[in-house]
Each structure stands twice: as structure tokens, then as C-alpha cells.
Amino acid sequence: MNYIHSHGIVHRDIKLENFLYDVKGSTHLKLIDFGFSKMWDPNIKMHVSCGTLSYVAPEVLEKSYTSQCDMWSLGVITFILLAGYMPFSGAEKIQTKNISEGRYTMKPERWSTVSKEAVDFTRCLLQVNPSKRLSAQTALDHPWIAQRHHKAKDQGIVDQGIVDALRKFGSSSRFRRCCMEMMAWSLSNEERSKVRQYFITMDQNKQGTITLQELKKCLVEKFDVPDDETRMIFEALDTNNDEEIHYSDFLAAMVSTRIALHDDLLRSAFKRFDTTKTGYITPDSLRQVLGESFEGEKVESIMKEADLLQDGRVSYAEFVSYLRGTPLGEHAADAAKVIDTQLGMKQSDSILRGLPRLIPKLR
């Protein structure tokens, strides 16, 4: 929640059903269904009434609200999880009146075993006045949440292996970093879970990104990485040039070091670059993905280091050899499979495009 709010996004439909565990047995929650979400200007109030009534904030009913509406909804969720019943229920008219007045009942038989901190957290979220309500950032600083973070501080302690991966990424060439960024989007949930906690640990302010100061606190203060090198690592990871490292950027740095560079990952990345499905990465296909340049360098220039045969294009065998640092001949068989697959897909597409001309219209 703090991540989306700090990046100018309001969800507007926060409810229990929109939180899912990523896999069965996991403790990692994901927020879904951004159908009502909106890029939001802090200086402009929203007026569209949307969301689910039982979770809707009083100011949404008044059709004049900010991102604080999400925090009220979070308060409703907290209430349900702690007490096992809805704070606002019944007929629509009754619900609307109770929500507007912030009127709910904390049944003693349900709340007597709940800690004072948890009760206070819930009440601080269910404040009718949005300015008195906890924001996403202040909610993270509340004792009830802060205590949990303190207990979990030993999980995901950044080790030398993580630091080495970041340093290696920072010194990598533009095209290699570009390939690793592409592979980061193809990682399985299991692969991401191997390094997720390290990212969370480095994200000290809990805004879902890593700032330069947070990176320095880890690399410079704890591992004596030179300040200028830390700045270089940060700039390499800050692919959006927005002065922060996003999760996908961090994952890219972990590829090939903490996350294995396996065949499926390589094939997936290659296919993303091979937009024309010819079995080769060419300047034109790379331009479709990156634009005319990447980090200020023309695409023709950055792909040269992977063009081992110097024929103006990169085959799958060259791509694998370049990224793994292995002899080119080892990957010929795999390359043939990729080309056959790509050509097969291209032929299938052509056949499918031709079908309407072969089938007469039904009258």
C-alpha cells in the first residue's frame, strides 16, 4: 500500500478478496484487481464513488476523497481479521449511516484477547476524518506493525553473495544488463522468492523501492564498498532514472549469481528480443524493444559484443555463449530448436491469418 501511494496510485477497492497468497502454503501476500485504481494528484480530490460498500470510506460516500480512502478500507480488513465479523453490515441505508458516522461495535467477547496495540491500530485506521487517520507510512511506524518488523529483522540479512551480485551487475556492460533485466520478467515465483527478503530488508522506509541512501547504508556502511562504486551500482540499477531501485531491477542483478541462468530463462529472454520470430536478434528487433538507444548508446553498438560471428545479428547460440561465457559450438543444437520453434510459430500465424479467406461466410 505504501508503495502504490508513494508512487501516486490509489487502489479504491481494498478488500479481503483482493489479497491473495502467491502460492499455496506461502506467507507472501499480493494485492490484486486494480480495476478501480487511478493515478492520483495529491492536490486534487477524487469524486467518483466506487468500491465495495462494506469497505468504503466515509469521504468516498461524500464523493470527495484522497488516497486515505484505502487506509479506511485497510482498517475494515484489520477489524475483520482480528474479530471475525464485519464492522459495518446490514441494509445499505444502515451501513451508509454507520460508515458516515464511524459507528461500529467492538464486541468484548471478540476483542478481549486482542492486544492493546492491535486495537489502537484498528481504531486509528477507522477514523472518519481522513487527516486523523493513519497514512500508509505512519501505519508502518505504528508500534503494532513496528514490533513485527523488529522480530523479523534477522530474516533476509544481506550477505556477501548479495553484495557481490550487485557489484557484478554494476560493472556489467549495457547489453548484459539489458539481457538480465529482460530475464527478470521471466523469473518464476519460486526463483523470485529466493531473493525477495533481501530486497525487503534493504528497503528501510518500506516504500517498495531502494533509495541511494538505503543502498549506501548497506554497501558502504556494512561492506565497505567505495562510495563512488555504490553510486555506479545505483545508476546501473535505476533503469527508470527516477532515483530509486525497483524490485524488477534488483531481481535483474540477482540473475546468474543468486538465481541460476537456466535454459528456460535464456529462451524466454531471447524470444522477447526476437520480435520478428526469425531466430535472430537484429538491430531492428532490438529497436522494437528498447527504442533507438539504451542508456544513451545506439542499439547497433550495444549488441556488437554478443554478435560473436560479426554478421550483424545474434543467434540463440551466440546469445547463450555470450551470457554464460562458454564456447559457441556447445549451443548449436539448442539454437536449432529455438529457430525451428520460432519459424513454426511464424508459419502458424501466417496460416491462421489466411483462414478467413479459405472459409466461406455463413449466410
BELFENWO-V921969 format. One record per helix or strand of 3 or more residues. SS is the DSSP state (H for helix, E for strand). FROM is the first residue (numbers start at 1). TO is the last residue. If there is no record, write none. Layout:
ss & from & to
SS & FROM & TO
SS & FROM & TO
This chain:
ss & from & to
H & 2 & 6
H & 16 & 18
E & 19 & 21
E & 29 & 31
H & 53 & 55
H & 58 & 61
H & 68 & 83
H & 92 & 101
H & 108 & 111
H & 116 & 125
H & 130 & 132
H & 136 & 141
H & 143 & 151
H & 160 & 170
H & 174 & 184
H & 189 & 193
H & 196 & 202
H & 212 & 223
H & 227 & 237
H & 247 & 254
H & 263 & 273
E & 280 & 282
H & 283 & 290
H & 299 & 302
H & 304 & 306
E & 313 & 315
H & 316 & 324
H & 328 & 358
